[in-house]
Amino acid sequence: MYRVSADTQFKRQRPYKQTHTFLLLPEHNSDRTSSTATMKYLALALLFCALASLSDAQCQAKALQPGMTRCQDDSDLTWHPVGSSWRNSKCLDCTCTECCSAFSTPIRFPSDCVSVFDSAACEFIVHKRDDPTQLCPIYAAVGK
C-alpha cells in the first residue's frame, strides 16, 4: 500500500511498513489437542481400510438372528439348517450368513476365442469361436 498525497497523486512513495500479528488460540498451543486430532484421523483411516476388506463384490452378507435354527435362501426361497452350506440356482455358494459367487469371470483370453457360461456347472468355458471342442487358455479372471 502506498501513501498518496493530493499534490503528488501519480508519484510513488515508500510503502507503509506492515506488521502482522498472529494470535494462537489455546487449543493450538496444546500438543495434546494436536495428537488427539492426529489419532482421530488415524482411527478414521483404519476404519476405511477395514471396511474396504469387508466389501467384496462377489459376496453378500446376511444377518443371522440369535436363536435361529434354520435360514431361507433369498433366491430359491428354500430352507436350510444353520451351519449348512448350499449352492442355489443363481450359482451362489451360500451359508446362513453369506452368499458368494461360485464362479470367476474370464476377462483376458485370446481374441479368437469366446467365453460361454455353463449354468449347469456354474462356470465359464472359453473355447475357439469356430471350434467349441477346442478350449482356450484364460490369462485373467475376476471373482471367486
C-alpha positions as a Markdown table, in Angstrom:
| # | Residue | x | y | z |
|---|---|---|---|---|
| 1 | Met | 0.0 | 0.0 | 0.0 |
| 2 | Tyr | 1.4 | 3.4 | -1.0 |
| 3 | Arg | 0.9 | 6.7 | 0.6 |
| 4 | Val | -0.5 | 9.2 | -1.8 |
| 5 | Ser | -0.8 | 12.9 | -1.1 |
| 6 | Ala | -3.1 | 15.3 | -3.0 |
| 7 | Asp | -0.3 | 17.2 | -4.8 |
| 8 | Thr | 1.7 | 14.0 | -5.8 |
| 9 | Gln | -1.1 | 11.7 | -6.8 |
| 10 | Phe | 0.9 | 10.0 | -9.5 |
| 11 | Lys | 4.2 | 9.7 | -7.7 |
| 12 | Arg | 5.0 | 6.6 | -5.7 |
| 13 | Gln | 6.3 | 6.9 | -2.3 |
| 14 | Arg | 7.7 | 4.3 | 0.1 |
| 15 | Pro | 5.2 | 1.8 | 1.2 |
| 16 | Tyr | 3.9 | 1.6 | 4.7 |
| 17 | Lys | 5.7 | -0.8 | 6.9 |
| 18 | Gln | 3.2 | -3.5 | 7.5 |
| 19 | Thr | 3.4 | -5.8 | 10.5 |
| 20 | His | 1.3 | -8.9 | 11.0 |
| 21 | Thr | 0.3 | -10.2 | 14.4 |
| 22 | Phe | -0.8 | -13.8 | 14.7 |
| 23 | Leu | -2.7 | -14.9 | 17.7 |
| 24 | Leu | -2.6 | -18.6 | 18.7 |
| 25 | Leu | -5.8 | -19.9 | 20.3 |
| 26 | Pro | -5.4 | -22.0 | 23.4 |
| 27 | Glu | -6.3 | -25.2 | 21.5 |
| 28 | His | -3.4 | -24.6 | 19.1 |
| 29 | Asn | -0.9 | -24.3 | 21.9 |
| 30 | Ser | -1.6 | -27.8 | 23.2 |
| 31 | Asp | 0.3 | -30.8 | 22.0 |
| 32 | Arg | -2.4 | -32.9 | 23.4 |
| 33 | Thr | -5.0 | -31.4 | 21.0 |
| 34 | Ser | -2.7 | -31.9 | 18.1 |
| 35 | Ser | -2.2 | -35.6 | 18.9 |
| 36 | Thr | -5.9 | -36.1 | 19.5 |
| 37 | Ala | -6.7 | -34.8 | 16.1 |
| 38 | Thr | -4.0 | -37.0 | 14.6 |
| 39 | Met | -5.4 | -40.0 | 16.4 |
| 40 | Lys | -8.9 | -39.2 | 15.1 |
| 41 | Tyr | -7.6 | -39.2 | 11.5 |
| 42 | Leu | -5.6 | -42.4 | 12.1 |
| 43 | Ala | -8.7 | -44.1 | 13.5 |
| 44 | Leu | -10.8 | -42.9 | 10.5 |
| 45 | Ala | -8.1 | -44.2 | 8.1 |
| 46 | Leu | -8.0 | -47.6 | 9.9 |
| 47 | Leu | -11.8 | -47.8 | 9.7 |
| 48 | Phe | -11.8 | -47.2 | 6.0 |
| 49 | Cys | -9.2 | -49.9 | 5.5 |
| 50 | Ala | -11.2 | -52.4 | 7.5 |
| 51 | Leu | -14.4 | -51.6 | 5.5 |
| 52 | Ala | -12.6 | -52.0 | 2.2 |
| 53 | Ser | -11.6 | -55.5 | 3.1 |
| 54 | Leu | -15.1 | -56.4 | 4.1 |
| 55 | Ser | -16.7 | -55.1 | 0.9 |
| 56 | Asp | -16.4 | -58.0 | -1.5 |
| 57 | Ala | -18.4 | -57.5 | -4.7 |
| 58 | Gln | -18.6 | -61.3 | -5.1 |
| 59 | Cys | -20.2 | -61.9 | -1.6 |
| 60 | Gln | -23.3 | -60.7 | 0.1 |
| 61 | Ala | -23.5 | -60.8 | 3.9 |
| 62 | Lys | -26.8 | -61.7 | 5.7 |
| 63 | Ala | -27.7 | -61.2 | 9.3 |
| 64 | Leu | -28.3 | -64.3 | 11.5 |
| 65 | Gln | -30.7 | -63.7 | 14.3 |
| 66 | Pro | -29.9 | -65.2 | 17.7 |
| 67 | Gly | -31.7 | -68.5 | 18.3 |
| 68 | Met | -32.4 | -69.3 | 14.7 |
| 69 | Thr | -32.1 | -73.0 | 13.7 |
| 70 | Arg | -32.9 | -72.5 | 10.0 |
| 71 | Cys | -32.5 | -69.8 | 7.4 |
| 72 | Gln | -34.1 | -69.2 | 4.0 |
| 73 | Asp | -32.2 | -68.8 | 0.7 |
| 74 | Asp | -33.1 | -65.4 | -0.8 |
| 75 | Ser | -33.1 | -66.7 | -4.4 |
| 76 | Asp | -34.7 | -70.1 | -4.2 |
| 77 | Leu | -36.7 | -69.5 | -1.0 |
| 78 | Thr | -35.6 | -72.9 | 0.3 |
| 79 | Trp | -34.9 | -73.5 | 4.0 |
| 80 | His | -31.6 | -74.8 | 5.3 |
| 81 | Pro | -30.3 | -75.6 | 8.8 |
| 82 | Val | -27.9 | -73.2 | 10.5 |
| 83 | Gly | -24.3 | -74.3 | 9.8 |
| 84 | Ser | -25.0 | -75.9 | 6.4 |
| 85 | Ser | -23.9 | -74.7 | 3.0 |
| 86 | Trp | -25.5 | -75.0 | -0.4 |
| 87 | Arg | -25.4 | -73.8 | -4.0 |
| 88 | Asn | -28.5 | -72.0 | -5.2 |
| 89 | Ser | -30.0 | -71.7 | -8.8 |
| 90 | Lys | -28.1 | -68.4 | -9.3 |
| 91 | Cys | -24.7 | -70.1 | -8.9 |
| 92 | Leu | -24.1 | -68.7 | -5.4 |
| 93 | Asp | -22.4 | -70.7 | -2.7 |
| 94 | Cys | -24.4 | -69.9 | 0.4 |
| 95 | Thr | -24.4 | -70.3 | 4.2 |
| 96 | Cys | -26.9 | -68.7 | 6.6 |
| 97 | Thr | -24.6 | -65.7 | 7.0 |
| 98 | Glu | -23.5 | -65.0 | 3.4 |
| 99 | Cys | -23.7 | -65.9 | -0.3 |
| 100 | Cys | -20.7 | -65.7 | -2.6 |
| 101 | Ser | -20.3 | -66.2 | -6.3 |
| 102 | Ala | -19.4 | -69.8 | -7.2 |
| 103 | Phe | -17.5 | -68.9 | -10.4 |
| 104 | Ser | -14.9 | -66.5 | -11.8 |
| 105 | Thr | -15.5 | -64.4 | -15.0 |
| 106 | Pro | -12.7 | -64.6 | -17.6 |
| 107 | Ile | -11.5 | -61.1 | -18.7 |
| 108 | Arg | -8.4 | -61.9 | -20.7 |
| 109 | Phe | -8.2 | -64.7 | -23.2 |
| 110 | Pro | -7.1 | -65.0 | -26.9 |
| 111 | Ser | -9.1 | -62.8 | -29.3 |
| 112 | Asp | -10.1 | -65.8 | -31.5 |
| 113 | Cys | -11.9 | -67.3 | -28.5 |
| 114 | Val | -15.3 | -66.8 | -26.9 |
| 115 | Ser | -16.5 | -67.1 | -23.3 |
| 116 | Val | -19.7 | -69.0 | -22.6 |
| 117 | Phe | -21.4 | -69.5 | -19.3 |
| 118 | Asp | -22.4 | -73.1 | -18.4 |
| 119 | Ser | -25.2 | -72.6 | -15.8 |
| 120 | Ala | -25.4 | -76.3 | -15.0 |
| 121 | Ala | -21.7 | -76.4 | -13.9 |
| 122 | Cys | -21.7 | -72.7 | -12.8 |
| 123 | Glu | -18.6 | -71.9 | -14.7 |
| 124 | Phe | -17.4 | -70.1 | -17.8 |
| 125 | Ile | -16.0 | -72.1 | -20.7 |
| 126 | Val | -13.6 | -70.4 | -23.1 |
| 127 | His | -13.3 | -72.0 | -26.5 |
| 128 | Lys | -12.4 | -71.2 | -30.1 |
| 129 | Arg | -15.1 | -69.3 | -32.0 |
| 130 | Asp | -15.1 | -71.7 | -34.8 |
| 131 | Asp | -14.5 | -75.0 | -32.9 |
| 132 | Pro | -16.3 | -75.3 | -29.5 |
| 133 | Thr | -14.4 | -78.5 | -28.7 |
| 134 | Gln | -11.0 | -76.7 | -28.6 |
| 135 | Leu | -10.6 | -74.9 | -25.2 |
| 136 | Cys | -8.6 | -71.7 | -24.9 |
| 137 | Pro | -6.3 | -70.5 | -22.2 |
| 138 | Ile | -7.5 | -67.9 | -19.7 |
| 139 | Tyr | -5.0 | -65.3 | -18.8 |
| 140 | Ala | -7.0 | -63.4 | -16.2 |
| 141 | Ala | -10.4 | -63.7 | -14.4 |
| 142 | Val | -12.3 | -61.8 | -11.7 |
| 143 | Gly | -14.3 | -63.2 | -8.9 |
| 144 | Lys | -14.3 | -66.1 | -6.6 |
